[in-house]
Amino acid sequence: MTDNILEYRIGHSPDPDDAFMFYALTKGNMETDNRKYEHVLLDIETLNKHAQKGEYEVSAVSIHSYPLISDRYHLMNCGASMGEGYGPMLISKEIISIEEAKKKKIAIPGLGTSAYLALRLAWGEVDFEIVPFDEIMPRVLSGEFEVGLIIHEGQVTWKDEGVHLIQDLGVWWNKKTGLPLPLGGNIVRKDLGIQECEKITEDVKNSIIWSIENPESSLEFAKKWGRGIDDETNKKFVQMYVNKRTIDYGIEGREAIREFLRQGIEIGLVREDLDVKSITFVGSGE
């Protein structure tokens, strides 16, 4: 860092909703004073692992993985990926029941993902194999796996791929709790100091607002990360996970995160000494 320029790295997923959120920061379309941002694109499970080492000043992470890094990072009150009655999906090539599917080996995108925690909350103990998220649907279609847990744009494209929906975990969670399903969030490293954390959070929030207010160019940029999706699918997926709650979790969104992690503690997938009531959401005013 020289000449009072503060350089920060942002780790985020190479998928349309993250690309959309960070477009203004990526392209320098907004004023950030002396703060400059470098973008590092990695899949969410890799980002979860880097965050455990405190690798990046800012990162997207799975809410499930946040307790492992809560000593190093604050959660931002913006940048949420929350399923409003939708979320990760269990799919199969052939039509099978939930009870039948529970007995199969399931392709999952990673142990640290929120999708995996949601699966365990819904189905209990399961047999699984970790598979890169973008290989899960093709490997179910090939017959290698009978059941797959899909995330990202697969939640929109699955009907066209020829697979069958076994269960939408976002629907399950919403019926159980009345809350949105918290999947991903943005974090900022505590050692920067709370004042700098607030400024960085404001930059990220303003980037999200900029993209929502300038959707045409932001969606065109986001589409590059959609693995061949068309304009309508790209727009639909982005709107699923970038909305008013992405700008501000709100009371309900913050409660959803606390409840998700509280239930994770109950089944032994979240560290038992985590005090969910003490989680700080930078920028919330709490």
C-alpha positions in Angstrom: 0.0 0.0 0.0 1.6 3.2 -1.1 0.7 6.9 -1.5 -2.3 6.4 0.8 -3.9 4.0 -1.6 -5.4 1.1 0.3 -5.5 -2.0 -1.8 -8.0 -4.8 -0.8 -8.7 -8.2 -2.3 -12.2 -9.4 -2.8 -12.7 -13.1 -3.2 -16.0 -14.1 -4.8 -17.5 -16.8 -6.9 -17.4 -16.8 -10.7 -21.2 -16.9 -10.9 -23.7 -14.4 -12.2 -25.1 -13.0 -8.9 -21.6 -12.3 -7.4 -20.4 -10.8 -10.8 -23.5 -8.6 -10.8 -23.0 -7.4 -7.3 -19.4 -6.5 -7.7 -19.6 -5.1 -11.2 -19.3 -1.4 -10.3 -16.3 -2.1 -8.1 -14.7 -4.4 -10.8 -15.0 -1.7 -13.5 -14.4 1.3 -11.3 -17.8 2.8 -12.0 -18.1 4.3 -8.5 -16.1 6.5 -6.1 -14.3 4.6 -3.3 -12.0 7.3 -2.0 -8.5 5.8 -1.6 -9.7 2.2 -1.5 -8.8 0.1 -4.5 -10.1 -3.4 -5.0 -8.6 -6.5 -6.7 -11.0 -9.3 -7.5 -10.1 -12.9 -7.0 -12.6 -15.4 -8.6 -12.8 -18.8 -6.9 -15.5 -21.4 -6.3 -17.3 -21.0 -3.0 -15.8 -24.0 -1.3 -12.3 -22.8 -2.1 -13.2 -19.3 -0.8 -14.4 -21.0 2.4 -11.0 -22.6 2.9 -9.1 -19.4 2.1 -11.1 -17.5 4.6 -10.0 -19.9 7.3 -6.5 -18.6 6.7 -7.6 -15.0 6.6 -6.3 -14.8 3.0 -8.5 -11.9 1.7 -9.6 -8.7 3.2 -13.1 -9.2 1.8 -14.7 -12.4 0.7 -17.9 -14.1 -0.2 -18.4 -17.2 2.0 -21.0 -19.8 2.8 -23.0 -18.9 5.9 -22.4 -22.5 7.0 -18.6 -21.8 7.1 -18.8 -18.4 8.9 -18.5 -19.9 12.4 -15.0 -21.3 11.5 -13.8 -17.8 10.7 -15.8 -15.6 13.0 -12.6 -14.9 15.0 -11.0 -13.3 12.0 -14.0 -11.8 10.1 -17.2 -9.8 10.6 -20.3 -10.5 8.4 -21.4 -7.5 6.3 -25.0 -6.5 6.5 -25.1 -6.6 2.7 -24.3 -9.0 -0.1 -26.6 -11.8 1.1 -27.6 -14.7 -1.1 -30.8 -15.8 0.4 -33.5 -18.0 -1.0 -36.9 -16.5 -0.6 -38.8 -19.8 -0.6 -36.3 -21.4 -3.0 -32.7 -22.6 -2.7 -30.4 -25.6 -3.5 -32.2 -28.5 -5.0 -31.9 -32.3 -4.9 -32.3 -33.7 -8.4 -32.2 -37.1 -10.1 -32.2 -38.6 -13.6 -35.2 -40.8 -12.8 -38.2 -40.0 -10.7 -37.6 -41.2 -7.1 -39.1 -40.3 -3.7 -37.4 -38.4 -0.9 -37.2 -41.6 1.1 -35.6 -43.5 -1.7 -33.2 -40.6 -2.4 -32.0 -40.5 1.2 -30.5 -44.0 0.7 -28.5 -43.1 -2.4 -25.0 -41.6 -2.6 -25.5 -37.8 -3.2 -23.1 -35.6 -5.1 -22.6 -32.4 -3.1 -20.7 -29.2 -3.8 -18.7 -29.2 -0.6 -18.9 -29.8 3.2 -18.5 -26.2 4.0 -21.4 -25.1 1.8 -24.7 -23.9 3.1 -26.4 -26.3 0.7 -24.8 -29.2 2.6 -25.9 -27.9 6.0 -29.5 -27.4 4.6 -29.4 -30.9 3.3 -28.3 -32.4 6.6 -31.0 -30.3 8.4 -33.6 -31.7 6.1 -32.5 -35.3 5.5 -30.2 -36.1 8.5 -27.2 -38.4 7.9 -26.5 -39.1 4.2 -24.0 -40.8 2.1 -22.2 -38.3 -0.2 -19.3 -37.5 -2.4 -17.9 -34.1 -3.0 -18.1 -33.0 -6.6 -17.3 -29.6 -8.2 -20.6 -27.8 -8.4 -20.7 -27.4 -12.2 -20.1 -31.2 -12.6 -23.0 -32.4 -10.4 -25.8 -32.2 -13.0 -23.8 -33.7 -15.9 -22.7 -36.6 -13.6 -26.3 -37.2 -12.5 -27.4 -37.2 -16.1 -24.6 -39.7 -17.0 -25.8 -42.1 -14.3 -22.7 -41.8 -12.2 -24.8 -40.5 -9.3 -28.4 -41.1 -8.8 -28.9 -37.9 -6.7 -27.2 -34.5 -6.9 -27.4 -31.3 -4.8 -27.3 -28.4 -7.2 -26.5 -24.7 -6.6 -26.0 -21.5 -8.7 -27.7 -21.3 -12.0 -28.6 -25.0 -12.0 -31.6 -23.9 -9.9 -33.0 -22.2 -12.9 -31.8 -24.5 -15.7 -32.6 -27.9 -14.3 -35.9 -28.3 -16.1 -34.2 -27.9 -19.4 -31.5 -30.3 -18.5 -33.8 -33.2 -18.3 -33.5 -34.0 -14.6 -36.2 -34.4 -12.0 -36.7 -32.3 -8.8 -36.7 -34.4 -5.6 -36.8 -31.5 -3.2 -36.1 -27.7 -3.1 -34.4 -27.1 0.3 -35.4 -23.4 0.2 -39.1 -24.4 0.1 -38.5 -26.9 2.9 -36.7 -24.4 5.1 -39.3 -21.6 4.5 -42.2 -24.0 5.5 -40.3 -25.0 8.6 -39.2 -21.6 9.9 -41.0 -18.9 7.9 -37.6 -17.4 7.1 -35.5 -17.1 3.9 -32.7 -19.7 3.5 -29.3 -18.0 4.1 -26.8 -19.4 1.7 -23.9 -16.9 1.1 -22.7 -13.7 2.7 -19.8 -11.2 2.5 -17.2 -10.9 5.2 -14.6 -8.3 6.0 -11.5 -8.9 8.1 -11.6 -7.6 11.6 -7.9 -6.6 11.8 -8.7 -3.7 9.5 -10.5 -2.0 12.3 -14.2 -1.4 12.6 -14.1 2.1 11.0 -12.4 0.7 7.8 -14.7 -2.3 7.9 -17.6 0.1 7.8 -16.2 2.0 4.8 -15.5 -1.2 2.9 -19.0 -2.5 3.6 -20.4 0.8 2.3 -18.4 0.4 -0.9 -19.8 -3.1 -1.4 -23.4 -1.9 -0.6 -23.0 1.0 -3.1 -21.8 -1.5 -5.7 -24.9 -3.6 -5.3 -27.1 -0.5 -5.5 -25.3 0.7 -8.6 -25.9 -2.6 -10.4 -29.6 -2.8 -9.4 -30.0 0.8 -10.7 -28.0 0.0 -13.9 -29.1 -3.5 -14.7 -28.4 -3.6 -18.5 -24.6 -3.3 -18.3 -24.4 -5.2 -15.1 -26.4 -8.1 -16.4 -24.4 -8.3 -19.6 -21.2 -8.5 -17.4 -22.8 -11.1 -15.1 -23.9 -13.3 -18.1 -20.2 -14.1 -18.8 -20.1 -16.2 -15.6 -23.3 -18.1 -16.4 -21.7 -21.1 -18.2 -23.7 -20.6 -21.4 -27.0 -19.4 -20.0 -29.2 -17.1 -22.1 -30.3 -13.5 -21.2 -33.6 -14.5 -19.7 -32.1 -17.2 -17.5 -29.3 -14.9 -16.4 -31.7 -12.2 -15.4 -34.0 -14.6 -13.6 -31.1 -16.1 -11.6 -29.6 -12.7 -10.7 -32.9 -11.4 -9.5 -33.4 -14.5 -7.3 -30.3 -13.6 -5.3 -29.7 -9.9 -5.8 -32.5 -7.8 -4.4 -33.5 -5.5 -1.5 -32.3 -8.1 1.1 -28.9 -8.1 -0.7 -28.6 -4.4 0.1 -29.7 -4.8 3.7 -30.4 -8.2 5.4 -33.1 -6.6 7.5 -34.2 -8.0 10.8 -35.7 -11.1 9.2 -32.5 -11.8 7.2 -30.3 -11.5 10.3 -32.6 -13.8 12.2 -32.5 -16.3 9.4 -28.7 -16.5 9.7 -28.8 -16.9 13.4 -31.5 -19.6 13.2 -29.7 -21.5 10.4 -26.5 -21.6 12.5 -28.4 -22.4 15.7 -29.9 -25.5 14.1 -26.5 -26.4 12.7 -25.2 -26.4 16.3 -28.0 -28.8 17.3 -26.9 -31.4 14.7 -23.2 -31.0 15.4 -22.2 -29.3 12.1 -21.6 -25.9 13.6 -19.2 -25.4 16.6 -21.2 -25.6 19.8 -19.5 -22.6 21.5 -20.8 -20.2 18.8 -23.0 -17.5 20.4 -25.3 -16.7 17.5 -26.7 -13.7 19.4 -23.3 -12.0 19.4 -22.8 -12.1 15.6 -22.0 -8.6 14.4 -23.4 -7.4 11.0 -21.2 -4.5 9.9 -23.4 -1.7 8.6 -26.6 -2.8 10.3 -26.5 -0.3 13.1 -26.9 -3.1 15.6 
